Each structure stands twice: as structure tokens, then as C-alpha cells.
Amino acid sequence: MSQDVPEATSQAERSDHSPWNWLLLLPLLATLIPPLYNRVSPELFDIPFFYWYQLAAIAIGVISTIIVYRMTRS
Amino acid sequence: MFDNVDAVQITVFTILFVAVSVLGFVAARWRRAEDLEHLDEWGLGGRNFGSWVTWFLIGGDLYTAYTFVAVPALVFGAGAIGFFAVPYTIVVYPMVFLVLIRLWSVSHVHGFVTPADFVRARHGSSTLALLVAITGIVATMPYIALQLVGIEAVLKAMGVTGHLPIVVAFAILAAYTYNSGLRAPALIAFVKDTLIYLVIIVAVIVIPYKLGGWDAIFGAAEAKFAASPNPGDGLILAGPAQLQYATLAFGSALALFLYPHSITGVLASRDRNVIKRNMAALPAYSFILGLLALLGYMAIKAGVVPIGADPEAGEPGDGNTIVPVLFDQMFPSWFSGVAMAAIGIGALVPAAIMSIAAANLWTRNIYVEYINKDATPKQEAQSSKLASLVVKVGALLAILGLDPQFSIDLQLIGGIIILQTLPAVALGLYTRWFHRWGLIAGWAAGMAFGFWATYQIPKVSFSPEGEPVIVKEHFGGSGLALSELGFDTTVSIYAGFLALIVNLVVCGLATWAFRAMNVPDGEDVTKTSEYFADQDDPRLRDLPEVVH
């Protein structure tokens, strides 16, 4: 980096290229392949798997994003 | 105008509605600026919203009243496919996490207000910027109109008919948006979202309890779909619908943050960390949306009949009314009034932000670019304020004067056309490899394909014998049967996703061709390091000047 670029910016550049960012792909893999969850059983509290799995997958998205945020913040 | 109106219900609704209207006007004084007559203040709330305000604002912006009535309606009618809203809003935040912070940084260094501002500076093409701006305006207009459909569904369920209430509601909305700018929806979003969370959490506890539990609810839904002649409905996806489900979720997620109103919410935030934190916190709304989708099944079990429906004549009625009708049946009057208000107010926040975003596109990328090149910041703000009024009147006329179905069709196409700005905006944040004329060629090809594809898609219903009957020849949905393209299969795919692929292929080929012909590239006035700038960076301008 050239000298006129502030410290915060070069830190931001490093965090934008952190390998932790690959974790952001996990929620996509968990939800964009319907054959993984397109079934009725096992049911949870009488709710078919298709529905409770995808509601639970919201947590996968949140946890992945929080980990990436905490590991890459400056 | 009023038949069978419940006095308690409508009183609660009206009190809440009036309260947020007052809030909308008071908002002008909130985080008071020295001068509201600047686009950064009127149109972006001072570019200084912290994590909480941003969370309420973007949440209130993206999860609209129309979403709240249309998603459960889809689940009510077709089952599993309507649940696509959940994977859609799961994948969107991780996908845009890294992209939005780049957009925020470069926009704050240069003072960009709209995505087309960025395109203008990055690709050095005012034609491309104009196309991106027009695409944004055209995609947003029907979306605003649909918020009216959301309010209308609530009013119908309360027994209020006629157009006058909607005209009044929209006139008030237009007045405080004009007065307070983005501060109005930001402040109202606190009320809207609090009411929505309250209502949905109460609904998913109370309604299943009253209906005999989840087992009974899913049992009723299963029985309905088993009896229905439509092979595409059911508690889980039919085999050929899986590709459409995944591509619809993925394509919608790609499109969401290309919409000008989403970008307005992002650019109004204070720094990069506010955006990052919000990408982790916004899925709370996705959870609420998932629960809301399940209200569609509760409505089946509760035997809800959409308003205007006549089962014997085969008239389906207004499917969008099922959630308001369900609330009406299940809750005591006072609480159903709260629930109706939650949806009604839910329409105001996105309608305000969308009209501000469309107005900013008009001002920055058409008015300043072509009509008044030397506009002062005050003239820019004035132009946007007026344009926000025009946009709302247009939306109102579209709903009152035309068949609302026209707006629904346009909104369907809206997602597909806004996707065609992805190469110039989102990929443009990462690479300048694409030639400006290549991007224009790709945009044109993607648009043409998108229109052609949606024109080919009929709306089909099924006779009791299971025979398909075409009820609407064109623009009947967004799932394109691959057999239309000559493939021997029953699989269908989201038309917007295919249109984007067409766009990208043409974009690549045309870039190669223009380079081979030595057509000069546009000038890029952004620098690599600017894509990482954060709040304490001295290059961030306090009062951005117009970029030309």
C-alpha cells in the first residue's frame, strides 16, 4: 500500500480478503440444494422437516455471518 | 363505504395509523440537520445511522406489507413453493456481506447517492448510468403500487371499501415523506417492526393452540393439497419444482440489494461495521417471515375464505386477504386492530423509502445529468422532494385506474429487470474487465430475454378432473418450463436467473468484440484503495459534491 492510504483502510483491505470470508458460502450450500431437505420426516413438534430445517438454517446463516464479522473486524 | 365494520377494531387501527403519521412529521426534527435542503440529509438521513436505526430501517424496508400478505397467500394456495422466501432471505445476507461494504466505501469517498452514480463514475458511461437509473425506477414503481395492495387487503378485511381511505392514507404518507425525507420511514420503522414482531409472535402461539396444534394444521393442509387437482402443490416440493425453488431463492437474493431502495438503506449507515453487524442481525426478520408463511397453513385449517371468493362459481377471490381475515377470525377486536395496523403501517415504510430512492435516481441521473447540469444541492433536494410526490401519485393512479393485476405483473418482471443491472453494479465493484458497451449489450439482451420468457409463462389452474386450464395467457408467473426452450423435461426454472445468464454471456462476448475493434474504454474515476475506505478516512467528504 502506498503511504497516503490511512491505516484503517489497509486493515479493511486485509479483512476483505480474509480466508474466514469463505464461511459465508456455508448458508448457501445449506439452503440452495432442495433435495437435502425436501421431505416430511423427521418431524419436530409435528412440523415437517422441510419447514423446521429451513427455519433452523436461519441460525446457520446468522452464526456464519457473526463468525466472519468477529474474525475480520478491525 | 363501511359495511360490517367492527368499531373497536377500526378505532385501534385508526389511532395507530394517526400516531405514526404524527411521528412522520416530527421526524424532520429527529437527529436534526442544519439544513434539510441537501440530498444527503433529505435522501439519506445524514448518512449517519447507527446499527439499531439501520436494522429497523432496512428491515422495515425489505420486509414489506405486500410480502406479509403475498407470501402466506402463496403458501395457502400452493404450499411448499411459497416457502422460498425463507431460503431467499437466508442466503441474501452472506452473499452481499462483502459486496455492500465495498459499495459503501466507494460511495462515501465520492458522495454517490444512487447505484447509477457509481456506474457513471466506474464505467465512464452516462448512457449505462441512465439505463441503470431507468431500470431502477421502472422496477421500483410497481413495488410502491403493491404496498397499496397490502393496505387495501387490510381495509377489505375490516369491511372498509371504496378508494377514499387509500387516497387519504397515501396523501398523508406523501406529505410527511416530502417534509422529513428518509428520517420519516426510519422513525416509523421502529413502530412498524415492533408491532409486526408482537403480532407474529402472538399469532404463532395463539392460533395453533386454538386450531388444535401443528399436527392438525399440517394435516388440514395435506388434505387440501391431496384433494386439489393441481400436481404442483403440496407440503413438500414436487420433483420438477426443486430447481425453480432454488433458482427463485437465489435469483431473488441476487436482485434484492440491486433495488434502489435497499441501497438507500445501506448508504444511509454510518460505517462499514454497521453494515456488517446488520448482515448478521437482519435474519431475525427472516425468522418472522418464515413463521408468517406458516400462517397460510393456519388459514387452511381455520377454513378461511378469501374475500370475494365464490367456491361454487370457481371464483378464487383476493388471496391477499387471507392473513387479515385469519387475524379477524382468531383475535379479539382490539388485537386484530393492532394486527391490521401492523400490516398497514408495514406498507408505509417501504413505500416511503422506495419513493425516495426512485426520486434520487431521477434527480441524480436524469435531472442533474441532462436537465440542470449546474444544480445546487438545494435544487437537487427540491427536485427529489417533488419527484417523490410524482412517484406516489403515479403508484396511486396505477392501482386505482388500472387493474391491480397490472402492478403485480410489473412487480414480477421488476425482479427480473433489476437483476440485469448486476454486471454493471455488483460485478463492477470488483472488476473493470467488462467494456461499457458490452455491459449495455448484456443489459439489452437480458431485458429482452426476461420479457420474452415471462410473456411465455401462462397461469394455469386445474379442472376437478386434473386437466390443466389456462386462466391467463401471459405473465402468469416467473417459473419458465425448460420445455419452452426445447428441452425434453418437465423441470422449470426462475426466468430471471436464465435472463441473467444470457446477460452475462452477451456481456462477455460483446466485451471481447469491442476490445477487438479497439472501441475505447470509459474512464474510471475510482481508485482501488477507495473500495476499502472507512469512516475515519479523511477522503470521506462531509458534503459530497456532484460527481461529473
Interface residues (C-beta under 8 A of the other chain):
Chain A: M1 S2 V5 P6 A8 T9 S10 A12 E13 D16 N21 L24 L25 L26 P27 L28 A30 T31 L32 I33 P34 P35 N38 R39 V40 F45 D46 I47 P48 F50 Y51 Q54 L55 A57 I58 I60 G61 V62 S64 T65 I66 V68 Y69 R73 S74
Chain B: A80 F83 V86 P87 I90 V91 Y93 P94 M95 F97 L98 I101 R102 S105 G213 W214 D215 F218 L235 I236 L237 Q242 Y245 A246 A249 F250 R272 N273 K276 R277 M279 A280 A281 P283 S286 F287 G290 L291 L294 S529 Y531 F532 A533 D534 D536 D537 P538
